[in-house]
Amino acid sequence: MTITKKLVFAALFSFGTLSGYAQYDPNALEILEAMSKKYKAIPAFEANLTSTLVNESEGIKEEFKGKITVKGEKFKLELEDQVIINNGTTVWTYLPSAKEVTIDNFDPKSDDINPIKIFDIYKKGFKYLYLGDKTEPGNDEVDLVPEKKNAQYFKIKMIISKKDRSIQSWTMFDKSGNRYKYIITKFVPNAKVDDAFFNFDLAKHPGVIPTDVR
């Protein structure tokens, strides 16, 4: 995986403290609550993502694709050259080309990678502001801005469907001028996946070298 791609998908899960100007807008809160409720009611889902990294001052514009399967606290993120699996207790980071897998404990209270955080991120440490539907008619635009100032990312812009309150995209802005945008290109609710899908079975991956850091 290239350094750029690592940054893009690290940003997908890095919801640390940010800083900014927003307020606790009741209109924004109503939209965010409806969005969160929608996804919490889905037992399991799959989503295809297209992510772009743009930095105008550095002349950077790159695009990557991935797929996420989520079931409760479990998830599997599949990228072109990396797979991350979390069964709610253990996290496996698998590099197929290197035939290596790193095994670690999952701490739900930490800032470790967890794609479902995007549905609840607004609930703690953020202010939020409703910006209407001027950018994308038919969708509502909400800015999330953290309460604390010592942050790498200073804003998250969420585009949420007016019709069904699904997330269409979100963009993270960092202090280095990078914009990480994630667009959901396909969403499959009520995906049929069993718990075994969220485990990495070494027996099915002959030749893969495990590194256990638990």
N, C-alpha and C positions, 0 to 999 in steps of 0.2 A: 504494500500500500504506500502511495506517495505521501510526502509530508502534507501536501495540500489537502488530499482526501482525508487524512487523519484529522486535520483541523476542522474540516466541514462536518464530519460525523461526530467529532468530540463536541462541537458546538450544539449539535442536535440534542445532546443529553446534559449539557453543562448549564444549569440554571442557577448560577451563583448570584450573589448580591449585585445589584445594579443601582444606578442613581438617576434622578431626573426631576421632572416638573409636574407630573400628573396629579390628579386628585382621586378621591373615592367617588366616582361618578355612578349614581344609582342606575342609570340607563345601561352603562357598561356592565355593571354587576349583574343585572337581570339577564343580559345576553350570555355572559360567562357562566352563570348558574345553569341556564338552560342547556348550554353546550356540555357542561360537565355531567349533568344528569343524563343526557342522551347516551354518552359513552359508558357511563357507569352501569347502565341498564343492559348493555350488550355483553353476553357471557364470554364471547371470543370473537376476534375479528382479524382480518388481514388487510394490509394497506401497502400499496406501491407508492414509493416516494421518488420525486426528482428533486435534487438539491443543487443549488447554484451558489457559488462563492464569487462575489463581485467586490473589487477594490479599485475604484476609478483612478485614484492617484498613482497606484502601482501598475495599472493596466492589466489587471487580473479579471478574467471571467471564465470560470470553469464549471462544468456540470457533471454530476454523478447520479447514479440510480441505486435504489435499494428496496428491500421488501421487509416489512415488519409483521409478525404474527403475535398477537397479544391474547392472553387468557388470564384474567385476574391480575395477579402480581407476576405472572410468568410471561416471558417474551422470547422471541427469536428474531434477531436482526441479520438479514442475509445481504451481503455486499458482494461485489465482483470478486474480491480477493480476501475477504474476511467474514467470519460468521461469529456472532456473539449470542450465546444462549444463557438464559437465566431461568431457573426453575423455582425461584423464590427463596432458595437457600444457597445454591451454588451457581457461580458464573463461569462459563467456559468461553475462552477467546481462541478461536480456531483459525489458523492460517493454512489453507489447503496447499498452496504452492511450496511452503516451507515444511509441510507435514509436522506442524507443531501445534499444541494446544496448551494454553495456560489455564489452570484451575484455581479459583479463588472463592472466598466466602462472599455472600451478598448481605450487605447491611442496609435494610430499608430506610434507616434513619440518616444514612449518609447521602452524599451527592453523587454516588456512583450512577452509572448509566441506567436509566429506566425510562422508556419512552412514554409511559402513561403519565409521567409528571406534567406533560403539557396540558392535560385536562384539568389539573388542580393547582397549577403553579400560581394562579392569581390569589389563592386563599391565604397565603402567608408571605409577608415581606414586600408586597407590591401595592402600588397605587394603580388606578386604571381610569382611562378616559375614552368616552365614546366619540368617534370622529365621523359618524354618518356612513353614507354609502356612495360617496363621490368617486372614490378610487375604482371600485368595482360595483356597478349597479346590480342590485339583487343580493348583495352581500353587505354585512356590517363590518366596519373597521374599528378595532379596539386596540389602543396602545396600553401596554403594561410597562410601568416604570418602577424600579425598586425604591424602597424607602432609604436604603443605605447608599453611601457615596463611593465606597471602595470596591468598585466592580469593574470587571473587564467588559461586560455588556451593559449598555446604558438604556436599551429599549428593546421590547419585543412587540412587533406589530402582528396582530392576528386578524385574519379575514375569515368571517363566520357566515354561513349561509342564513339568509332571512327565512327561507322556506322550512328547513328542517334542523337548523342550528348545528350543522356539521362543520368541521374545520376544513376550509378550502386550502389555506396556506398560512404559514407564519414566517416572519423574518426577524432575525436577531442582528442587532447592530452593536459592534464593539468599538472600543476607543481607538483602535488602530486603523479605522476606516473600512473594515471588512463588513460586508452584509451577507449573512447566511440565510438563504430563502429555501423553504421546504414546501413543496407543492404535493398534495395528495392526488395522484393521477388515477388511482383505482381504489375503491373501498369495498370490502366484502364483509358484511356483518354476519354474525352467527356462524362463523367458520367452524367446520367440523374437525377439531383437533383434540387428541387425547393428551394426557399429561406426559406420556412418554416422548412426545414430540419436543418437549422442553428439557431433554437430557442429552448429553453427549455420550454416546456409547463407543468406547475405545475398541471394543471387539469388532465393530463395523468399520473401523478405520485402521486397517493394518499398516504398520510402518510409521504411524503418527507418534511422535515423542511427547509425552505429557510433562509439564512442569507444574508441580503442585506447590502453591505459595500460601496455602491456608495455615 
